[in-house]
Amino acid sequence: MEYRQLPVPDGLDGDRVDSGLAKLLGFSRTFAADVVDAGGVVVDGQVVSKSDRLRRDTWLEVSWAPREELRIVETPVEDLAIIYDDDNLVVVDKPVGVAAHPSVGWTGPTVLGALAAAGFRISTSGAAERAGIVHRLDAGTSGLMVVAKSEEAYTWLKRLFHDREVDKIYHAVVQGHPDPLAGTIDAPIGRHPRSDWKFAVVASGKPSVTHYETIEAFPSASLLEIHLETGRTHQIRVHMAAQRHPCVGDAMYGADPGISVRLGLSRQWLHALKLGFVHPQSREYVSFESTYPADLQHALDVLRED
């Protein structure tokens, strides 16, 4: 068990306990919240909750168990398709229920674990549990991901994603009909103020830009083609929910559960359909395209029968 005691500095006066703890001790926001929930934070002799506010010159005591080191577990994923593979990178079509890499609280399969089980050698750049990962998809989102195999490719692809030079096209089915039918959502995204696992449009968030176009409309929903200019966590889900058009099936962001049942969906209707970028070795533009998985296609067929 680790233990620290120290005064709350002036710069954290008024911060939430979990946020201030993360800044003060270098924890992730999620881990800081876990420490607080476990009763590990005491201020002036009183146990506090994560939504309480810190006050300068009070005395902070923190106790926590060191986090278990994350590691890649080799786990075959039969329906993870290899779309493209060379000495520099591999492009996969990720099925639902598979995370990009190991993370705290996730016990299911990962893209890195599946590639390791299949004998792929991936770049060692980045944190050990995220080696080779240059972008991510939510476990509940299917579609295309590129993973770096060489150190040069990792550096190249990270720069392309950072500089917004990668074409990322998604298809999503959202509730209702966006107005206008095509447009741009430019709204900052950050941690949800009342939930550790969600994100939201907040003034203090990071710049986030989503372009969308309606390509098919149904009585109760719309099929959109979405181009991401930025790549924030849950960006499409948050932006569409903020417009009151959450992705169908996305219970976390307010989707109607009745529609999910009718369509046979157990996750959000969201698929990374196309991915394009300049190849790190040839310097030529390459692009890849996926098809809808069975659950999303079934839901779409039901909507078309309405």
Rosetta silent file (secondary structure, phi, psi, omega in degrees, C-alpha in Angstrom):
SEQUENCE: MEYRQLPVPDGLDGDRVDSGLAKLLGFSRTFAADVVDAGGVVVDGQVVSKSDRLRRDTWLEVSWAPREELRIVETPVEDLAIIYDDDNLVVVDKPVGVAAHPSVGWTGPTVLGALAAAGFRISTSGAAERAGIVHRLDAGTSGLMVVAKSEEAYTWLKRLFHDREVDKIYHAVVQGHPDPLAGTIDAPIGRHPRSDWKFAVVASGKPSVTHYETIEAFPSASLLEIHLETGRTHQIRVHMAAQRHPCVGDAMYGADPGISVRLGLSRQWLHALKLGFVHPQSREYVSFESTYPADLQHALDVLRED
SCORE:     score description
SCORE:     0.000 S_00000001
   1 L     0.000  132.376  177.820    0.000    0.000    0.000 S_00000001
   2 E   -94.251  150.529 -178.212    1.287    3.447   -0.950 S_00000001
   3 E  -146.291  134.105  174.485    0.715    6.479    1.281 S_00000001
   4 E  -136.629  144.881  170.987    1.234   10.235    0.867 S_00000001
   5 E  -135.283  134.861 -174.646    0.307   13.202    3.026 S_00000001
   6 E  -165.576  158.802  177.576    0.669   16.803    1.896 S_00000001
   7 E   -77.564  152.340  175.509   -1.071   20.171    1.954 S_00000001
   8 L   -77.144  120.865 -178.240   -3.427   21.150   -0.855 S_00000001
   9 L   -72.878  162.027 -178.562   -1.606   23.798   -2.941 S_00000001
  10 H   -56.645  -37.529 -174.781   -3.212   27.085   -3.941 S_00000001
  11 H   -65.722  -15.808 -179.989   -3.440   26.010   -7.576 S_00000001
  12 H  -104.298    5.587  179.537   -5.891   23.201   -6.753 S_00000001
  13 L   -59.737  123.359  178.907   -8.252   25.309   -4.651 S_00000001
  14 L    92.859  -11.436  178.357  -11.800   24.572   -5.841 S_00000001
  15 L   -70.875  149.070  169.101  -10.890   21.513   -7.952 S_00000001
  16 E   -59.145  151.731 -177.527  -12.877   18.314   -7.630 S_00000001
  17 H   -60.314  -45.811 -177.608  -11.060   15.784   -5.458 S_00000001
  18 H   -65.831  -40.040  179.207  -10.538   13.261   -8.286 S_00000001
  19 H   -66.367  -45.727 -179.724   -9.301   15.910  -10.712 S_00000001
  20 H   -64.559  -38.605  179.227   -6.971   17.516   -8.160 S_00000001
  21 H   -63.938  -40.920  178.520   -5.601   14.150   -7.077 S_00000001
  22 H   -61.500  -42.852  179.883   -4.805   13.264  -10.678 S_00000001
  23 H   -68.352  -40.296 -172.852   -2.891   16.521  -11.136 S_00000001
  24 H   -72.641  -40.173 -174.736   -1.112   16.310   -7.813 S_00000001
  25 H  -112.082    4.141  176.612    0.090   12.710   -7.947 S_00000001
  26 L    75.486   19.796  176.961    0.164   12.070  -11.686 S_00000001
  27 L   -77.974  158.740  166.324   -2.717    9.570  -11.626 S_00000001
  28 L   -71.601  157.528 -179.810   -5.116    9.098  -14.505 S_00000001
  29 H   -61.400  -38.479 -179.130   -8.522   10.638  -13.780 S_00000001
  30 H   -65.438  -44.554 -179.562  -10.078    7.157  -13.726 S_00000001
  31 H   -65.970  -39.268  177.963   -7.518    5.772  -11.272 S_00000001
  32 H   -59.724  -42.185  178.835   -7.874    8.851   -9.054 S_00000001
  33 H   -64.235  -38.221  178.279  -11.639    8.286   -8.951 S_00000001
  34 H   -63.351  -40.751  179.217  -11.090    4.634   -8.024 S_00000001
  35 H   -62.892  -43.689  179.967   -8.814    5.658   -5.146 S_00000001
  36 H   -65.337  -45.188 -179.471  -11.413    8.112   -3.835 S_00000001
  37 H   -60.453  -29.813 -179.768  -14.266    5.581   -4.190 S_00000001
  38 L   -81.076    3.825  179.494  -12.232    3.089   -2.166 S_00000001
  39 L    79.101   22.791 -174.174  -12.112    5.589    0.734 S_00000001
  40 L   -89.819    3.688 -178.234   -8.445    6.313    0.162 S_00000001
  41 E  -121.821  123.675 -179.458   -8.590   10.121    0.365 S_00000001
  42 E  -123.809  129.448  177.662   -8.886   11.985    3.669 S_00000001
  43 E  -118.181  119.492 -178.111   -8.952   15.782    3.977 S_00000001
  44 L    49.226   42.666  175.273   -8.407   17.240    7.460 S_00000001
  45 L    84.907   -2.084 -178.425   -9.378   13.903    8.979 S_00000001
  46 E  -113.650  130.190  174.557  -12.568   13.434    6.945 S_00000001
  47 E   -66.917  134.820 -176.011  -13.027   10.860    4.156 S_00000001
  48 L  -116.454  163.920  174.887  -14.154   12.671    1.003 S_00000001
  49 L  -102.630  165.430 -173.486  -15.977   11.750   -2.204 S_00000001
  50 L   -67.527  -23.238 -179.816  -14.684   12.423   -5.700 S_00000001
  51 L   -89.635   -5.818  174.505  -17.136   15.273   -6.337 S_00000001
  52 L   -65.050  161.665 -177.912  -16.132   17.172   -3.194 S_00000001
  53 E  -106.567  139.910  176.415  -13.979   20.277   -3.680 S_00000001
  54 L   -79.157  148.832  176.065  -10.427   20.747   -2.482 S_00000001
  55 L  -127.927  135.408 -176.741   -9.533   23.826   -0.422 S_00000001
  56 L   -60.491  148.845  178.351   -6.077   25.322   -0.187 S_00000001
  57 L    71.206    5.790  170.193   -4.105   24.865    3.029 S_00000001
  58 L   -85.684  164.539 -174.051   -6.130   21.801    4.060 S_00000001
  59 E  -103.883  124.619 -174.318   -4.242   18.584    4.803 S_00000001
  60 E  -107.977  129.880  174.712   -4.543   15.740    2.304 S_00000001
  61 E  -122.436  129.507 -175.758   -3.850   12.075    3.077 S_00000001
  62 E  -129.489  129.186  176.255   -3.941    9.515    0.264 S_00000001
  63 E  -125.484  134.221 -179.896   -3.657    5.711    0.479 S_00000001
  64 E  -155.228  152.284  174.392   -3.761    3.434   -2.543 S_00000001
  65 L   -88.276  130.172  179.417   -2.760    0.010   -3.789 S_00000001
  66 L   -55.379  138.615 -178.913   -0.333    0.210   -6.750 S_00000001
  67 L   -69.784  138.618  177.524   -2.094   -0.592   -9.996 S_00000001
  68 L   -65.928  135.392 -177.615   -1.341   -3.958  -11.518 S_00000001
  69 L   -63.823  130.761  178.393    0.835   -3.592  -14.603 S_00000001
  70 L   -74.707  144.728  177.433   -1.128   -3.964  -17.819 S_00000001
  71 L  -145.218  156.844  179.562    0.090   -6.574  -20.273 S_00000001
  72 L   -83.773  122.682  179.081   -0.902   -7.924  -23.658 S_00000001
  73 L  -103.211  122.409 -179.963   -2.566  -11.333  -23.398 S_00000001
  74 L   -67.948  111.466 -178.435   -2.412  -13.448  -26.548 S_00000001
  75 L  -136.379  112.048  179.020   -6.046  -14.251  -27.332 S_00000001
  76 L   -60.455  139.813  174.239   -7.151  -15.440  -30.796 S_00000001
  77 L  -126.805  102.597 -170.573  -10.083  -13.530  -32.301 S_00000001
  78 L   -62.832  -35.069 -176.191  -11.408  -15.563  -35.208 S_00000001
  79 L   -95.538   14.939  171.005  -13.508  -12.806  -36.779 S_00000001
  80 L   -85.255  111.440 -173.720  -10.788  -10.139  -36.699 S_00000001
  81 E   -92.567  138.586  173.708   -9.981   -9.815  -40.408 S_00000001
  82 E   -89.635  112.616 -177.787   -6.600   -8.747  -41.800 S_00000001
  83 E   -85.821  -35.601 -177.630   -7.357   -6.241  -44.567 S_00000001
  84 E  -156.362  145.385 -179.186   -3.751   -5.342  -45.404 S_00000001
  85 E  -152.584  130.461  170.749   -0.321   -6.342  -44.125 S_00000001
  86 L  -146.508 -167.175 -176.548    3.268   -5.402  -44.976 S_00000001
  87 L   -70.185  -15.564 -173.810    6.541   -4.822  -43.113 S_00000001
  88 L  -102.427  -34.753 -173.101    5.377   -1.415  -41.864 S_00000001
  89 E  -156.961  163.303  173.996    1.772   -1.751  -40.814 S_00000001
  90 E  -133.224  134.823  177.009   -1.275   -3.971  -40.579 S_00000001
  91 E  -108.160  125.802 -178.408   -4.871   -2.867  -41.197 S_00000001
  92 E  -117.744  154.876  170.924   -7.532   -4.880  -39.402 S_00000001
  93 E  -104.092  101.091 -172.361  -11.325   -4.995  -39.515 S_00000001
  94 E   -80.528  128.359  174.882  -12.121   -5.059  -35.791 S_00000001
  95 L   -79.745  163.945  175.106  -15.268   -6.851  -34.649 S_00000001
  96 L   -63.492  150.385  177.715  -17.473   -5.577  -31.848 S_00000001
  97 L    86.821    8.744  179.341  -16.453   -6.678  -28.351 S_00000001
  98 L  -122.974  124.893  177.348  -12.726   -6.261  -28.946 S_00000001
  99 E   -84.215  162.071  179.502  -10.760   -3.366  -27.409 S_00000001
 100 L   -69.018  -41.026 -176.064   -7.777   -1.800  -29.164 S_00000001
 101 L  -154.873  168.192  178.750   -5.370   -2.562  -26.307 S_00000001
 102 L   -61.949  145.431  175.985   -5.354   -3.609  -22.632 S_00000001
 103 L  -153.465  162.607 -178.823   -6.775   -1.099  -20.176 S_00000001
 104 L   -61.562  129.500  177.728   -7.861   -0.977  -16.552 S_00000001
 105 L    89.675  -11.634 -179.952  -11.172   -2.762  -16.062 S_00000001
 106 L   -97.091  123.867 -178.948  -11.173   -4.456  -19.477 S_00000001
 107 L  -115.497    1.579 -178.319  -10.950   -8.262  -19.359 S_00000001
 108 L   -87.551 -172.990 -179.813  -11.995   -9.095  -22.904 S_00000001
 109 L   -70.045  159.127  178.058   -9.932   -9.631  -26.069 S_00000001
 110 E  -131.589  159.303  176.035   -7.835   -6.883  -27.662 S_00000001
 111 H   -60.450  -45.177 -179.398   -6.540   -6.136  -31.144 S_00000001
 112 H   -64.119  -39.038  177.706   -2.957   -6.351  -29.886 S_00000001
 113 H   -65.937  -38.270  178.738   -3.638   -9.666  -28.167 S_00000001
 114 H   -68.072  -41.128  178.881   -5.248  -11.067  -31.300 S_00000001
 115 H   -66.437  -40.545  178.076   -2.339   -9.953  -33.491 S_00000001
 116 H   -62.112  -42.040  179.755    0.188  -11.422  -31.045 S_00000001
 117 H   -64.719  -28.510 -179.786   -1.713  -14.738  -31.035 S_00000001
 118 L   -87.700    1.539  175.449   -1.611  -14.732  -34.839 S_00000001
 119 L    90.941   11.777  179.812    2.165  -14.286  -34.847 S_00000001
 120 L   -79.173  140.639  173.497    2.401  -10.614  -35.818 S_00000001
 121 L  -102.018  121.617 -173.702    5.378   -8.585  -34.601 S_00000001
 122 L  -109.082  155.063  175.809    4.277   -5.062  -33.724 S_00000001
 123 L   -51.399  144.847  177.088    6.224   -1.840  -33.149 S_00000001
 124 L   -93.513    2.946 -179.275    7.529   -1.460  -29.599 S_00000001
 125 L   -70.839  148.489 -178.584    6.967    2.308  -29.643 S_00000001
 126 L    91.156  177.568  177.115    4.574    3.752  -27.099 S_00000001
 127 L   -59.002  148.965 -173.046    3.580    2.370  -23.695 S_00000001
 128 H   -55.159  -40.841 -177.075    4.080   -1.402  -23.478 S_00000001
 129 H   -79.556   -7.063  179.490    0.366   -2.196  -23.338 S_00000001
 130 H  -123.412   21.051 -175.407   -0.330    0.128  -26.303 S_00000001
 131 L   -56.415  128.267  177.388    2.708   -0.676  -28.470 S_00000001
 132 L    85.289  -10.327 -177.410    2.040    0.087  -32.120 S_00000001
 133 E   -81.339  122.576 -179.902   -1.358    1.673  -31.479 S_00000001
 134 L  -112.720  -12.817  172.158   -1.734    4.986  -33.325 S_00000001
 135 L  -161.592  168.267 -173.881   -5.525    5.351  -32.963 S_00000001
 136 L  -135.545  157.385  166.872   -8.348    3.465  -31.299 S_00000001
 137 L  -120.184  145.582  174.134  -11.921    2.298  -31.716 S_00000001
 138 L   -59.400  153.163  176.863  -14.267    1.717  -28.793 S_00000001
 139 L   -58.327  -32.587 -179.412  -14.837   -1.938  -27.935 S_00000001
 140 L   -86.802    5.515  178.073  -18.460   -1.422  -28.985 S_00000001
 141 L  -114.383  132.750  179.744  -17.512    0.058  -32.371 S_00000001
 142 E   -99.386  166.983  172.830  -16.512   -2.139  -35.294 S_00000001
 143 E   125.981 -160.772 -167.440  -14.406   -1.376  -38.351 S_00000001
 144 E   -82.452  134.563  172.650  -10.992   -0.424  -39.638 S_00000001
 145 E  -136.825  144.022  172.958   -7.891    0.174  -37.540 S_00000001
 146 E  -110.255  137.530  178.753   -4.254    0.519  -38.575 S_00000001
 147 E  -124.101  133.293 -178.622   -1.474   -0.729  -36.269 S_00000001
 148 E   -77.630  136.738  176.528    2.208    0.134  -36.769 S_00000001
 149 L  -103.044  -28.688  179.111    4.653   -2.761  -37.154 S_00000001
 150 L  -111.134  159.060  179.340    7.885   -0.750  -37.507 S_00000001
 151 H   -65.624  -36.932  179.259    9.187    2.114  -35.400 S_00000001
 152 H   -63.762  -41.722  179.831    9.350    4.330  -38.492 S_00000001
 153 H   -65.944  -38.285  178.925    5.718    3.590  -39.321 S_00000001
 154 H   -59.891  -49.860 -179.498    4.666    4.360  -35.749 S_00000001
 155 H   -61.009  -43.578 -178.813    6.312    7.790  -35.857 S_00000001
 156 H   -63.960  -49.899 -176.256    4.897    8.522  -39.322 S_00000001
 157 H   -68.347  -38.105  177.012    1.335    7.439  -38.542 S_00000001
 158 H   -60.224  -40.167  178.363    1.253    9.210  -35.180 S_00000001
 159 H   -65.314  -42.878 -179.877    2.204   12.431  -36.954 S_00000001
 160 H   -60.775  -44.875  179.186   -0.484   11.934  -39.625 S_00000001
 161 H   -65.966  -41.220 -179.983   -3.184   11.392  -37.016 S_00000001
 162 H   -62.773  -40.543 -176.550   -1.934   14.322  -34.928 S_00000001
 163 L   -87.492    6.863  177.767   -1.866   16.638  -37.952 S_00000001
 164 L    61.934   41.113 -179.219   -5.330   15.480  -39.121 S_00000001
 165 L  -108.932   22.040  176.880   -3.957   14.041  -42.351 S_00000001
 166 L  -115.677  133.103  176.712   -5.821   10.727  -42.152 S_00000001
 167 E   -86.184  117.187 -178.885   -9.204   10.216  -43.817 S_00000001
 168 E  -121.918  108.519 -177.287  -11.524    8.538  -41.309 S_00000001
 169 E  -113.332  125.958  178.580  -15.013    7.797  -42.617 S_00000001
 170 E  -117.532  153.911  165.235  -17.672    6.237  -40.405 S_00000001
 171 E  -112.712  139.499 -179.914  -21.273    5.218  -40.986 S_00000001
 172 E  -140.878  142.384  169.315  -23.720    5.676  -38.134 S_00000001
 173 E  -104.116  122.177 -177.872  -27.446    5.208  -37.707 S_00000001
 174 E  -116.739  156.790  177.985  -28.829    7.891  -35.417 S_00000001
 175 E   -71.687  140.192  176.640  -32.255    8.454  -33.962 S_00000001
 176 L    74.888 -158.746 -175.631  -34.431   10.954  -35.782 S_00000001
 177 L  -132.006  110.780  179.380  -33.376   13.263  -38.600 S_00000001
 178 L   -57.105  143.120  177.816  -30.538   15.778  -38.152 S_00000001
 179 L  -129.770  110.649    7.463  -31.392   19.333  -39.132 S_00000001
 180 L   -74.053  168.285 -178.128  -29.712   20.319  -41.355 S_00000001
 181 L   -69.511  -20.692  175.058  -29.366   16.964  -43.127 S_00000001
 182 E  -139.033  142.890 -178.765  -25.662   17.675  -43.685 S_00000001
 183 E   178.143 -169.071 -179.393  -23.386   19.852  -41.631 S_00000001
 184 E  -128.389  133.412  174.720  -20.494   20.253  -39.223 S_00000001
 185 E  -106.199  115.077 -179.820  -20.500   19.936  -35.453 S_00000001
 186 E  -119.232   95.018 -175.118  -17.705   21.996  -33.910 S_00000001
 187 L  -149.628  131.388 -175.657  -17.939   21.599  -30.148 S_00000001
 188 L   -67.585  142.477 -179.120  -15.237   20.864  -27.527 S_00000001
 189 E  -119.288  135.367  176.429  -15.298   17.465  -25.824 S_00000001
 190 E  -148.248 -174.831  177.542  -14.031   16.620  -22.353 S_00000001
 191 E   -58.330  141.183  176.228  -14.785   14.402  -19.383 S_00000001
 192 L   -66.557  133.906 -175.463  -18.424   14.325  -18.352 S_00000001
 193 L   -65.499  -17.549 -176.702  -18.780   16.410  -15.176 S_00000001
 194 L  -124.980   12.646 -179.468  -20.828   13.724  -13.418 S_00000001
 195 L  -148.446  131.741 -179.104  -19.517   10.452  -14.856 S_00000001
 196 L   -76.882  -20.086 -173.718  -16.031    8.956  -14.986 S_00000001
 197 L  -102.776   -6.018 -176.868  -16.796    6.743  -17.989 S_00000001
 198 L  -112.418  164.822  174.583  -18.575    9.248  -20.220 S_00000001
 199 E  -123.484  166.270 -175.885  -17.583   12.310  -22.205 S_00000001
 200 E  -156.689  163.385  170.457  -19.582   15.413  -23.024 S_00000001
 201 E   -75.902  114.218 -179.181  -19.545   18.721  -24.841 S_00000001
 202 L  -136.918  148.739 -176.425  -17.996   21.040  -22.253 S_00000001
 203 L   -59.476  -32.042 -177.022  -16.452   24.491  -22.531 S_00000001
 204 L   -87.921    4.036 -176.318  -13.143   23.258  -21.107 S_00000001
 205 L   -75.121  178.270  178.540  -12.904   20.321  -23.535 S_00000001
 206 E   -85.219  146.766  178.465  -10.553   19.767  -26.458 S_00000001
 207 L   -54.104  133.188 -175.811  -11.444   21.115  -29.927 S_00000001
 208 L  -143.305  126.901 -175.796  -13.549   18.503  -31.735 S_00000001
 209 E  -129.903  125.107 -179.701  -14.931   18.677  -35.282 S_00000001
 210 E  -125.464  125.861  175.065  -17.339   16.208  -36.892 S_00000001
 211 E  -104.207  135.157 -178.872  -18.675   16.491  -40.466 S_00000001
 212 E  -136.700  157.597  176.516  -21.805   14.497  -41.328 S_00000001
 213 E  -147.292  131.984  177.434  -24.119   13.880  -44.263 S_00000001
 214 E   -77.045  124.391  179.906  -27.442   12.030  -44.336 S_00000001
 215 E  -111.176  -13.128  174.950  -27.298    9.277  -46.956 S_00000001
 216 E  -161.382  137.072 -179.095  -30.565    7.481  -46.144 S_00000001
 217 E  -119.323  141.866  177.535  -33.586    8.417  -44.021 S_00000001
 218 L  -122.488  170.148 -178.326  -36.112    6.152  -42.316 S_00000001
 219 L   -55.851  -37.397 -175.174  -39.264    7.048  -40.371 S_00000001
 220 L  -118.994    2.943 -174.112  -37.480    7.039  -37.002 S_00000001
 221 E  -156.120  170.634  179.536  -33.759    7.139  -37.859 S_00000001
 222 E  -138.926  141.423  172.805  -31.105    8.266  -40.343 S_00000001
 223 E   -94.573  120.862 -177.135  -28.022    6.637  -41.838 S_00000001
 224 E  -112.752  146.706  165.164  -25.157    9.133  -41.805 S_00000001
 225 E  -101.801  129.515 -172.437  -21.735    9.223  -43.401 S_00000001
 226 E  -124.897  130.601  175.236  -19.369   10.912  -40.966 S_00000001
 227 E  -110.766  121.165  179.142  -15.916   12.350  -41.537 S_00000001
 228 E   -89.855  122.313  174.128  -13.867   12.940  -38.396 S_00000001
 229 L   -84.902  -37.031  174.105  -11.559   15.927  -38.512 S_00000001
 230 L  -112.778  179.029 -176.826  -10.397   15.266  -34.950 S_00000001
 231 L  -139.507   60.237  179.898  -10.333   11.992  -33.040 S_00000001
 232 L   -79.046  155.833  176.501  -11.574   12.460  -29.481 S_00000001
 233 L   -58.927  128.859  178.509  -12.756    9.572  -27.341 S_00000001
 234 L    61.533   24.246 -170.263  -16.445    8.822  -28.114 S_00000001
 235 H   -56.128  -52.359 -177.979  -16.466   11.835  -30.460 S_00000001
 236 H   -62.277  -44.027 -177.733  -19.246   10.750  -32.832 S_00000001
 237 H   -61.822  -43.342 -178.966  -21.355    9.377  -29.996 S_00000001
 238 H   -69.345  -46.951 -177.938  -20.990   12.552  -27.926 S_00000001
 239 H   -63.299  -42.032 -179.185  -21.548   14.982  -30.802 S_00000001
 240 H   -70.310  -37.766  177.501  -24.640   13.199  -32.099 S_00000001
 241 H   -64.618  -36.386  178.948  -26.100   12.851  -28.600 S_00000001
 242 H   -65.606  -24.682  176.460  -25.494   16.566  -28.039 S_00000001
 243 L   -88.957    5.289 -176.926  -27.638   17.217  -31.132 S_00000001
 244 L    66.312   30.861  175.145  -30.339   14.988  -29.608 S_00000001
 245 L  -132.858   64.598 -177.597  -29.700   12.340  -32.246 S_00000001
 246 L   -62.406  155.150  174.450  -27.775    9.629  -30.373 S_00000001
 247 E   -59.738  134.248  176.823  -26.494    6.617  -32.250 S_00000001
 248 L   -56.604  134.297  179.554  -29.173    3.942  -32.283 S_00000001
 249 L    88.711   -5.805 -175.065  -28.334    1.344  -29.633 S_00000001
 250 L   -91.501   80.646 -176.864  -26.068    3.668  -27.639 S_00000001
 251 H   -60.590  -34.038 -178.540  -27.619    3.383  -24.172 S_00000001
 252 H   -59.483  -33.206 -176.556  -24.685    5.222  -22.551 S_00000001
 253 H  -112.060   28.397  166.441  -25.535    8.385  -24.472 S_00000001
 254 L    93.347   15.360  178.473  -29.320    8.281  -24.242 S_00000001
 255 L   -68.133  150.583  179.402  -30.545    6.051  -27.074 S_00000001
 256 L   -71.496  115.965 -178.715  -34.085    4.688  -26.815 S_00000001
 257 H   -63.854  -26.010  178.395  -33.771    1.078  -25.562 S_00000001
 258 H   -63.419  -39.697  177.963  -37.038    0.157  -27.278 S_00000001
 259 H   -65.580  -40.654  179.367  -35.539    0.850  -30.701 S_00000001
 260 H   -59.001  -44.259  179.461  -32.482   -1.251  -29.818 S_00000001
 261 H   -63.193  -44.172 -178.516  -34.694   -4.208  -28.926 S_00000001
 262 H   -62.596  -33.745 -178.013  -36.730   -3.878  -32.119 S_00000001
 263 H   -92.513   -3.724 -179.615  -33.564   -3.825  -34.240 S_00000001
 264 L    71.189   30.484 -176.967  -31.836   -6.593  -32.304 S_00000001
 265 L   -99.593  136.893  174.150  -28.943   -4.329  -31.322 S_00000001
 266 L  -116.852   13.658  177.917  -26.800   -4.772  -28.218 S_00000001
 267 L  -157.754  174.406 -178.869  -24.392   -1.921  -29.062 S_00000001
 268 L   -69.146  143.790  176.083  -24.282    1.399  -30.888 S_00000001
 269 L   -81.957   91.003 -176.816  -24.830    1.384  -34.662 S_00000001
 270 E  -153.247  126.573 -174.475  -21.425    2.795  -35.551 S_00000001
 271 E  -140.410  130.146  176.104  -18.854    1.397  -37.978 S_00000001
 272 E   -79.977   98.660 -167.753  -15.434    2.659  -39.142 S_00000001
 273 E   -85.976  -40.049 -174.792  -16.020    2.106  -42.855 S_00000001
 274 E  -134.539  147.356  179.195  -13.074    3.744  -44.644 S_00000001
 275 E  -144.591  128.521 -179.173   -9.500    4.636  -43.749 S_00000001
 276 E  -142.652  143.228 -178.446   -6.980    6.429  -45.957 S_00000001
 277 E  -166.233  168.093  175.594   -3.491    7.879  -45.463 S_00000001
 278 E   -81.999  126.397 -175.784   -0.080    8.315  -47.062 S_00000001
 279 L   -65.597  137.821 -175.499    1.942    5.116  -46.624 S_00000001
 280 L   -65.487  -22.692 -179.112    5.023    5.567  -44.382 S_00000001
 281 L  -103.550  -52.236 -176.417    7.416    3.858  -46.821 S_00000001
 282 L   -75.650  -21.699 -174.759    6.073    4.312  -50.364 S_00000001
 283 L    62.034   21.817  174.450    4.725    7.820  -49.620 S_00000001
 284 L  -102.650  149.425  179.209    1.746    6.897  -51.795 S_00000001
 285 E   -72.957  130.724  177.081   -1.847    7.357  -50.692 S_00000001
 286 E  -124.517  147.848  179.064   -3.510    4.092  -49.680 S_00000001
 287 E  -140.549  152.149 -176.088   -7.149    3.543  -48.730 S_00000001
 288 E  -137.255  151.384 -178.800   -9.140    0.667  -47.288 S_00000001
 289 E  -138.496  143.698 -179.339  -12.830   -0.101  -46.988 S_00000001
 290 L  -112.644  175.324  173.177  -14.866   -2.420  -44.797 S_00000001
 291 L  -120.354  161.305 -179.948  -18.415   -3.817  -44.970 S_00000001
 292 L   -65.997  136.208  172.188  -21.128   -3.740  -42.334 S_00000001
 293 L   -70.255  167.343 -170.916  -21.012   -6.637  -39.854 S_00000001
 294 H   -59.042  -40.623 -176.185  -24.076   -8.874  -39.591 S_00000001
 295 H   -67.540  -37.651  179.346  -25.708   -7.180  -36.579 S_00000001
 296 H   -72.436  -39.041  178.437  -25.547   -3.721  -38.135 S_00000001
 297 H   -64.085  -40.631  178.461  -26.752   -4.970  -41.525 S_00000001
 298 H   -61.509  -45.341  179.672  -29.710   -6.730  -39.862 S_00000001
 299 H   -60.908  -40.315  179.145  -30.695   -3.549  -38.031 S_00000001
 300 H   -65.725  -39.977  178.547  -30.493   -1.599  -41.282 S_00000001
 301 H   -62.329  -41.156  178.412  -32.651   -4.165  -43.073 S_00000001
 302 H   -63.155  -42.808  179.029  -35.316   -3.862  -40.365 S_00000001
 303 H   -62.338  -38.418 -178.829  -35.302   -0.067  -40.681 S_00000001
 304 H   -70.613  -18.172  178.231  -35.698   -0.323  -44.448 S_00000001
 305 H   -86.717  -11.180 -178.207  -38.785   -2.493  -44.002 S_00000001
 306 L   -63.229    0.000    0.000  -40.544    0.137  -41.867 S_00000001
